[in-house]
Amino acid sequence: MKHLAAYLLLSLGGNASPSAADVKKVLDSVGIEADSDRLDKLISELEGKDVNQLIAAGSEKLASVPSGGAGGASAAAGGAAAGGSGEAAAEEKKEEEAEESDEDMGFGLFD
């Protein structure tokens, strides 16, 4: 990751195709030792490619990855709205409120 970060910094600085020596120089300037094998692999993988196009392609791929989290809540709400038990939804909400409370632990966020 450190090699990629240095490579991207060089790209943002105007160096269209940074070399391994350029990346090593950036890493050395902040006291980080470069791993030659990983750096060589990174340089060979990115050789001749536009960083901006790679970032755009990666962003498109990430947009299709489900992020989760909201699916369970909407399914529970949908079940209650579709004629499911309102008591179950109320009980679930009470459980969530109990979990959020820090009074049970004997300390608060700002104690």
C-alpha positions as CSV (number, residue, x, y, z in Angstrom):
1,M,0.0,0.0,0.0
2,K,2.8,2.4,0.8
3,H,4.3,1.8,-2.6
4,L,1.0,2.5,-4.3
5,A,0.5,5.7,-2.2
6,A,3.9,7.0,-3.2
7,Y,3.2,6.1,-6.9
8,L,-0.1,8.0,-6.7
9,L,1.6,11.0,-5.1
10,L,4.1,11.1,-7.9
11,S,1.3,10.9,-10.5
12,L,-0.6,13.7,-8.8
13,G,2.6,15.7,-8.8
14,G,2.9,15.5,-12.6
15,N,5.0,12.5,-13.2
16,A,2.9,10.5,-15.7
17,S,4.9,7.2,-15.3
18,P,7.0,7.1,-12.1
19,S,9.9,4.7,-12.0
20,A,10.9,2.4,-9.1
21,A,13.7,4.9,-8.3
22,D,11.2,7.7,-8.0
23,V,9.0,5.7,-5.7
24,K,12.0,4.7,-3.6
25,K,13.1,8.3,-3.3
26,V,9.6,9.4,-2.0
27,L,9.5,6.5,0.5
28,D,13.1,7.2,1.7
29,S,12.2,10.9,2.2
30,V,9.8,9.9,5.0
31,G,12.0,7.1,6.4
32,I,10.2,4.1,4.9
33,E,12.2,1.3,3.4
34,A,10.9,0.1,0.0
35,D,10.4,-3.6,-0.7
36,S,12.1,-4.1,-4.0
37,D,10.0,-7.2,-5.0
38,R,6.7,-5.5,-4.4
39,L,7.8,-2.3,-5.9
40,D,9.0,-4.0,-9.1
41,K,5.7,-5.9,-9.4
42,L,3.7,-2.6,-8.9
43,I,5.7,-0.8,-11.5
44,S,5.3,-3.7,-14.0
45,E,1.5,-3.9,-13.4
46,L,1.1,-0.1,-13.9
47,E,3.5,0.3,-16.8
48,G,1.8,2.0,-19.7
49,K,-1.5,2.5,-17.9
50,D,-3.2,5.8,-17.0
51,V,-3.8,6.0,-13.3
52,N,-7.0,8.1,-13.7
53,Q,-8.5,5.4,-15.9
54,L,-7.5,2.7,-13.5
55,I,-9.2,4.6,-10.6
56,A,-12.3,5.2,-12.6
57,A,-12.5,1.5,-13.6
58,G,-12.0,0.4,-9.9
59,S,-14.7,2.8,-8.8
60,E,-17.2,1.3,-11.2
61,K,-16.3,-2.2,-9.9
62,L,-16.8,-1.1,-6.3
63,A,-20.1,0.5,-7.1
64,S,-21.5,-2.9,-7.9
65,V,-20.4,-4.5,-4.6
66,P,-23.2,-4.7,-2.1
67,S,-22.4,-2.7,1.0
68,G,-24.9,-4.4,3.3
69,G,-26.1,-3.0,6.6
70,A,-29.4,-1.5,5.4
71,G,-30.8,-4.7,4.0
72,G,-31.9,-6.3,7.2
73,A,-33.6,-3.2,8.6
74,S,-35.6,-2.6,5.4
75,A,-36.6,-6.3,5.3
76,A,-37.8,-6.1,8.9
77,A,-39.8,-2.9,8.2
78,G,-41.2,-4.4,5.0
79,G,-42.3,-7.5,6.8
80,A,-44.1,-5.5,9.5
81,A,-45.8,-3.3,6.8
82,A,-46.9,-6.3,4.8
83,G,-49.0,-7.6,7.7
84,G,-46.2,-9.0,9.9
85,S,-46.4,-8.8,13.7
86,G,-46.0,-5.2,14.9
87,E,-45.0,-6.6,18.3
88,A,-41.9,-8.2,16.9
89,A,-40.8,-4.9,15.3
90,A,-41.4,-3.1,18.6
91,E,-39.6,-5.7,20.6
92,E,-36.6,-5.5,18.2
93,K,-36.5,-1.7,18.6
94,K,-36.5,-2.1,22.4
95,E,-33.6,-4.5,22.2
96,E,-31.6,-2.0,20.0
97,E,-32.3,0.8,22.4
98,A,-31.1,-1.3,25.3
99,E,-27.9,-2.1,23.4
100,E,-27.3,1.6,22.7
101,S,-27.6,2.5,26.3
102,D,-24.3,2.8,28.2
103,E,-25.9,3.1,31.6
104,D,-25.8,-0.7,32.0
105,M,-22.0,-0.6,31.8
106,G,-21.4,2.0,34.5
107,F,-19.7,4.6,32.4
108,G,-20.5,7.1,29.7
109,L,-18.7,8.4,26.7
110,F,-17.5,11.6,28.5
111,D,-17.0,10.2,32.0
